[in-house]
Amino acid sequence: MGAAGSGRRMRALARAELTLLGRNRGAVVTALLVPLALPFTVRPAVDQLDLKAEGLNIGVVTLTAAIGFSFLFAVYTSLVGAYVARREELVLKRLRTGELDDAEILAGTALPAVCVGLAQAVVLAVGCAVLLHPGAPKAPYLTVLGILAGLVLSAAFAALTASVTRTVESAQVTAMPLVLVSMMGSGIAIPAQILPDRIAAVCELLPLSPAIRLVQGGWTGRLSAYEALGAVATALAWSVVAVFAVRRWFRWEPRR
């Protein structure tokens, strides 16, 4: 009964959040169109790389980039703005006085963005498979695991970023460091395989790197069991850190 009641409350909150998201045209454009357009802006640079030497092709690289951009824009940046807006409008404070507990409030608020990100990932995977011929995924379970890990990590870090964001207007600024670092170092805009070994070893530890690695490795089949377990362990470690930090530092009161 408790689990059923929790699910019902979260669904009601998610429906309300989805309605609010639909009224924010800027957020809708960022969440829906940016991840679809950005992968093709980096294609001219990717075309200059020797992808075959790394077991890659333009289809796999574009697909990986598209899914990574979905993590960053459909989920992460849109949720940072949503959390900050609901906090400053006292919505989160009022919700805490009701039946919802803190985890349900955060999860229910995140659910629409996470569902949008998941739907985009599926559409992009099918679209890239049809248009760019990346080949069939060699280990699809790793790609699925990577997508789920990326969605969870993006939502968790959105809540953490919102805790240090003062206003809705500054949300894009506070979200930018993780966006840029992930684009350049996690294998989204630039395949990790072409980075120098020392830099690549450091970049593997970035928050979204394990998710991107699993997505790409599941498609190419060039990820060993040891490497896959390492990526999963890194993703779990970042998830634990993010959840702990959110529980410790997330702000429910407006920042004045």
BELZIRA-V922238 format. One record per run of one state. SS is the DSSP state (H for helix, E for strand, - for the rest). FROM is the first residue (numbers start at 1). TO is the last residue. If there is no record, write none. Layout:
SS|FROM|TO ; SS|FROM|TO
This chain:
-|1|1 ; H|2|23 ; -|24|24 ; H|25|41 ; -|42|42 ; H|43|46 ; -|47|51 ; H|52|54 ; -|55|57 ; H|58|88 ; -|89|90 ; H|91|96 ; -|97|101 ; H|102|131 ; -|132|139 ; H|140|162 ; -|163|170 ; H|171|185 ; -|186|191 ; H|192|194 ; -|195|196 ; H|197|203 ; -|204|208 ; H|209|220 ; -|221|224 ; H|225|249 ; -|250|256
